[in-house]
Each structure stands twice: as C-alpha cells, then as structure tokens.
Amino acid sequence: MNAHHGIQLDSRYSLEAEIKDMERAIGAMSQLLRSRIESIWCDSKACAVYDITFRPGPWDDTFIDGIRNAFGTLGGHNGIHIQGGPSPVFIAPEWDEDDFPDSHTKNR
C-alpha cells in the first residue's frame, strides 16, 4: 500500500498508473479535504471506480464537490463511493467526453 499526503492508496491489482492517477487527484484537492481523507482504493477490474474513506470528524457537503472536481482533472471516472460521512455517497460516472455539443443533444 502506498501513501500520498497522508492518504493510503491502493488498487485491486496495485497498478502503478492507478496509484499515479490517485496522487494527481489528491494534488488537485484542498489541504482541508486531503486532511479528512483516510484512504482511496481503485477497483482495477472495474477501471476508474474509486472507494474513498473519510477519517472520523466534522463533515462538510462541499467535500463531495471537491472530490468530483479533483477526479475530474483526470478526465473522469466510472463512479466514486464515499464512506465516513453522515451517510454513504455515490458520485455517478462522469467523463469529459460526456459533454456533447448541442448538435448531438437536439431532437432531429
């Protein structure tokens, strides 16, 4: 298991590229958000699906947007499960290419 900014990082198959992606996402987080996260695990089998566990302590709903934005810097993800807040949270998959030009979304 690896650690970055005090956050434990691991993935199903211990792939270096996944660890580097998680480190990049952590680098895009605020210091407050980083200090609250205990661990991030990537499911190599599902590809870009993450489990994030928070340390015990105060919760702020802005943490969800902080995580969404941080993983957005990687181009997207296939889902993020967050544990350790007042209740479990799931952030649905989001990818940069999901933003289609208007011509793709209009009725034809």
Stockholm file with secondary structure:
# STOCKHOLM 1.0

chainA/1-108         MNAHHGIQLDSRYSLEAEIKDMERAIGAMSQLLRSRIESIWCDSKACAVYDITFRPGPWDDTFIDGIRNAFGTLGGHNGIHIQGGPSPVFIAPEWDEDDFPDSHTKNR
#=GR chainA/1-108 SS CEEETTEEEEETTCCHHHHHHHHHHHHTSCHHHHHHEEEEEECTTTSSCEEEEECSSCCCTHHHHHHHHHHHTTTEESCEEEESSSSCEEECCEEGGGCCCHHHHSCC
#=GC SS_cons         CEEETTEEEEETTCCHHHHHHHHHHHHTSCHHHHHHEEEEEECTTTSSCEEEEECSSCCCTHHHHHHHHHHHTTTEESCEEEESSSSCEEECCEEGGGCCCHHHHSCC
//
